[in-house]
Every structure is written in C-alpha cells, then in structure tokens.
Amino acid sequence: MKKVISIMIIAFLLTGCGVVNTNQEDENIDTSGTIQNENEQSPAQDESQIIESKEIIFSIEGVKLLADEKSDDVYKGITVQTEATSKTFPWYTVTNETYSPVVKKADVNEDGTEEIVVILTIGTGTGAHVQEIHVLHQEDLSEIPVEDPVAYLQQHVESSITHEVDGRVTVNVKWDDQEISMTFDESDVGVWNEFVSFGQIIRYDATDNKLRAELPGAVSPALFAVTATVEYDEKLEVSTITLTEIID
C-alpha cells in the first residue's frame, strides 16, 4: 500500500513539472520576474500604430493634423504630430474641404521661437461661420491660452438699435471714445436685434507674427452692420479693436 502511494506522489510531482515547462515555452520572463507575452508590443509601437491609423486632414512641413474619426460632417479628436512628438486634443473641425484647417508657424508671443498656430472651422452655414484658434509650443505641444474676442467685445463695445417714428432704424456703436452711427429702413429686415451682437462669424489670421480676428457685428440674424478687427499682443491678449462700417 505504501508503494502505491509513493508512486502516485511521484507521478503527481512529475505532472506539475510538466505544466510549468509548457508555460515557459509560450512566454518570456524578463529580469524583473514579470511575465511578458512575445506577441505584446511596446507602448512606443502601439502609439505608432495608432497614429498611422488616423486620417491626415492637414500637413505642412514638419507638422501634421490627424483625426480620430469622421462623424456628422466633422472630424473629431485632432492629433498634432511633429517630427519630435505628437499630442491628441478634444478638438473638432468641419470636413468640408472649402474650410480646411489652417496651420502656420509664427512667433506670435515674441519669445524668439515659432509657435504652431492651428485654426479650425467649427461651424458654418447661412449667416454663420465660426473659427477656433489654438497656439502650441513646438517642443511639447502645450497650449498657450488666447483671449476670447467675443467676450472682450461684449465688455468694451456699447451699442443700441433704436426704432424711429419715421420708419427708420438707428444703430449706434461706441468703443474707446469712438462712435459709429448708421441708419436703416425698418423694412430692411423682418426681425431686429436689441443691440449689435458678435460671434456669429469669427475669422482668425496669423500674419507677420501677429494674431488677428475679424468679427462682423449683426443687427439682425441676417444683417451685419460693422466689422470688429481685433489685434493681439505678445501675451495673446487683445491689445486693440477697430470697428468699421460695412457698406454694401
């Protein structure tokens, strides 16, 4: 009886050793003792494959914009890729090629090095065209905040729309001790705003290392009376605004 038990124990031990040997054939054990499958890829390889699977939506020398997905006529999840690094942002832009993204290199903050300026169109349609701007440091793609021109105009521009008894409408716009006064026929539009509004159209530009934005001011959903030109300083804050009358 003791011989039988001994034989069973030896057989059990031999069987256990066989299982360990089989697993070692399928897996590699690194020097730290962590089991690593041969089919697994390093994080760098995974990132490379992820980048390659994205759609390139804009490219200039040394900079590419790639999109995670295309949905409802917009590209979502925008990756900025340079020769040195890449970073994905929760941005979006329309897929219409007429309004393709714009990417420029310019020293807009006057620090002696060029930044990456990305201008995206996030909405367009009848009486509306809205762009969004992003400024990134080239070395690590960290973003530099840009002051919101709409909020600035709301704080620094005063306006009124007055309906006169003779069927005329007077529009007054004041800013920085300057003023524009215009008159329209009441019948020019069906619905008038209570004041001049900005934000339906926003266009950005980066020229001669300076950021600018143009924002037409609406006196109705379909009629624009003035254009505000906003210029930025080296801190990417609004430095000056100029308003001009829109003349048909």
C-alpha positions in Angstrom: 0.0 0.0 0.0 2.9 2.4 0.8 4.5 1.7 -2.5 1.3 2.6 -4.4 1.0 5.9 -2.5 4.7 6.7 -3.2 4.2 6.0 -7.0 1.1 8.3 -7.0 3.0 11.2 -5.3 5.9 10.9 -7.8 3.5 10.9 -10.7 1.8 14.0 -9.4 5.0 15.9 -9.0 6.2 14.9 -12.5 2.9 16.1 -13.9 3.2 19.5 -12.2 6.7 20.0 -13.5 5.4 19.3 -17.0 2.8 22.1 -16.7 5.5 24.7 -15.7 7.7 23.7 -18.6 4.8 24.0 -21.1 4.0 27.6 -20.0 7.7 28.6 -20.2 7.7 27.6 -23.8 4.9 30.1 -24.6 6.0 33.1 -22.5 9.2 35.0 -21.8 10.1 36.1 -18.2 12.1 39.3 -18.0 14.8 40.0 -15.4 12.3 41.7 -13.1 10.2 38.5 -12.9 7.2 39.9 -14.9 5.8 37.5 -17.4 5.6 39.1 -20.9 3.9 37.6 -23.9 6.0 37.6 -27.1 3.0 39.0 -29.1 2.7 42.1 -26.9 4.0 45.4 -28.4 5.9 48.1 -26.5 4.0 51.4 -25.8 6.0 53.1 -28.5 4.9 50.6 -31.1 1.3 50.9 -30.0 1.4 54.7 -30.3 3.0 54.5 -33.8 0.2 52.1 -35.0 -2.4 54.4 -33.5 -1.0 57.4 -35.4 -0.8 55.5 -38.6 -4.5 54.5 -38.4 -5.7 58.2 -38.2 -6.7 60.2 -41.2 -4.4 63.1 -42.2 -6.5 66.2 -42.6 -3.8 68.8 -43.0 0.0 68.8 -43.5 2.7 71.4 -43.8 6.5 71.0 -43.4 7.1 69.3 -40.1 3.5 69.4 -38.8 0.5 67.2 -39.5 -3.1 67.2 -38.2 -4.7 63.8 -37.9 -8.3 63.0 -37.0 -9.5 60.1 -34.8 -12.9 59.8 -36.5 -15.2 61.4 -39.1 -18.8 61.8 -37.9 -21.7 64.1 -38.8 -19.6 66.1 -41.2 -16.9 66.8 -38.6 -13.5 65.4 -37.8 -13.3 64.6 -34.1 -10.3 64.1 -31.9 -7.4 66.0 -33.5 -3.8 64.9 -33.2 -1.0 67.3 -33.8 2.1 65.5 -34.9 5.6 67.0 -35.3 8.9 65.3 -36.1 9.6 65.2 -32.4 6.3 64.4 -30.7 2.5 64.2 -31.0 -0.5 65.0 -28.9 -4.2 64.5 -29.2 -6.7 67.2 -28.3 -10.5 67.1 -28.0 -10.9 69.5 -30.9 -13.1 69.1 -33.9 -13.4 70.7 -37.4 -15.8 70.5 -40.3 -14.9 68.1 -43.1 -15.8 70.5 -45.9 -12.6 71.0 -47.9 -13.5 74.6 -48.5 -13.0 75.2 -44.8 -9.9 73.0 -44.3 -7.8 73.6 -41.2 -5.0 76.2 -41.4 -1.7 75.6 -39.7 1.1 78.2 -39.5 4.4 78.6 -37.7 4.8 82.1 -36.3 6.5 83.7 -33.2 3.2 85.2 -32.0 4.3 85.6 -28.4 7.6 87.2 -29.3 9.8 84.7 -27.3 12.2 84.1 -30.1 10.8 80.8 -31.3 8.0 79.9 -33.6 4.7 78.6 -32.2 2.3 76.3 -34.1 -0.9 78.2 -34.8 -3.9 75.9 -35.6 -7.1 77.5 -37.0 -10.2 75.2 -37.2 -13.7 75.9 -38.6 -16.1 74.5 -36.0 -19.4 75.8 -37.6 -20.6 77.2 -40.9 -23.9 77.9 -42.6 -26.2 80.7 -43.6 -25.2 83.8 -41.7 -22.7 81.9 -39.6 -19.0 81.0 -39.9 -17.1 80.3 -36.7 -13.4 79.6 -36.4 -11.4 78.5 -33.4 -7.7 79.1 -32.8 -5.1 77.2 -30.8 -1.5 78.2 -30.3 1.0 75.5 -29.2 4.6 75.4 -28.1 6.6 73.4 -30.7 8.8 71.5 -28.2 6.0 69.8 -26.2 2.7 70.9 -27.9 1.5 72.6 -24.7 -1.2 75.1 -25.4 -1.0 78.9 -24.9 -4.3 80.5 -24.0 -5.7 83.1 -26.4 -8.2 85.7 -25.1 -11.7 85.2 -26.3 -12.5 88.1 -28.7 -16.3 87.8 -28.3 -16.1 88.2 -24.5 -13.7 91.2 -25.0 -16.1 92.9 -27.4 -19.0 92.3 -25.1 -17.1 94.2 -22.3 -15.7 97.0 -24.4 -18.2 97.8 -27.1 -21.5 99.6 -26.4 -24.4 99.6 -28.9 -28.0 100.5 -29.3 -30.6 99.9 -32.0 -33.4 102.5 -32.0 -36.6 102.3 -34.0 -37.6 105.9 -35.1 -41.2 107.1 -35.7 -40.4 107.7 -39.4 -39.8 104.0 -40.1 -36.1 104.3 -39.8 -33.8 102.3 -37.5 -30.7 104.0 -36.0 -27.7 101.9 -35.0 -25.1 103.4 -32.7 -21.8 101.6 -31.8 -19.3 103.1 -29.2 -15.8 101.9 -28.2 -12.6 103.6 -26.9 -14.1 107.1 -27.2 -15.1 106.4 -30.8 -18.5 106.1 -32.3 -20.3 104.9 -35.5 -23.9 105.9 -36.2 -25.9 104.3 -39.1 -29.5 104.3 -40.3 -31.6 101.7 -42.0 -35.1 101.3 -43.2 -37.3 99.3 -40.8 -38.3 97.1 -43.7 -34.7 96.1 -44.5 -35.1 93.0 -42.3 -38.0 91.3 -40.6 -36.5 91.0 -37.1 -34.1 93.4 -35.5 -31.7 92.7 -32.6 -31.9 94.9 -29.5 -28.1 95.6 -29.8 -25.2 94.7 -32.1 -24.1 91.2 -31.5 -20.8 89.5 -32.2 -19.9 85.8 -32.5 -21.9 84.5 -35.5 -18.9 85.0 -37.7 -15.3 84.7 -36.3 -12.3 84.6 -38.6 -8.7 84.3 -37.3 -5.4 85.1 -39.0 -1.7 84.9 -38.2 0.4 87.2 -40.4 3.8 88.9 -39.7 3.9 87.1 -36.3 0.7 88.8 -35.1 -2.7 87.2 -34.3 -5.8 88.9 -35.5 -9.5 88.2 -35.6 -12.4 89.7 -37.6 -15.9 89.6 -36.2 -18.8 91.2 -38.1 -21.5 92.7 -35.8 -25.1 91.6 -36.5 -28.1 94.0 -36.2 -30.4 91.1 -37.1 -29.9 87.4 -37.8 -29.2 88.2 -41.4 -27.8 91.7 -41.5 -24.3 92.7 -40.4 -23.6 96.4 -40.0 -20.0 96.7 -38.7 -16.8 94.6 -38.6 -14.6 94.5 -35.5 -10.9 93.9 -36.1 -9.2 92.5 -33.0 -5.4 92.5 -32.7 -3.4 90.6 -30.1 -0.3 91.4 -28.2 2.6 89.1 -27.2 0.6 87.7 -24.3 -2.1 86.7 -26.7 -4.4 89.1 -25.1 -6.5 91.7 -27.0 -4.5 94.9 -27.4 -6.6 96.9 -29.8 -10.0 96.8 -31.5 -11.2 98.8 -34.6 -14.7 98.9 -35.9 -15.6 99.8 -39.4 -19.0 100.2 -41.1 -20.0 97.5 -43.6 -21.0 99.3 -46.8 -22.9 97.2 -49.4 
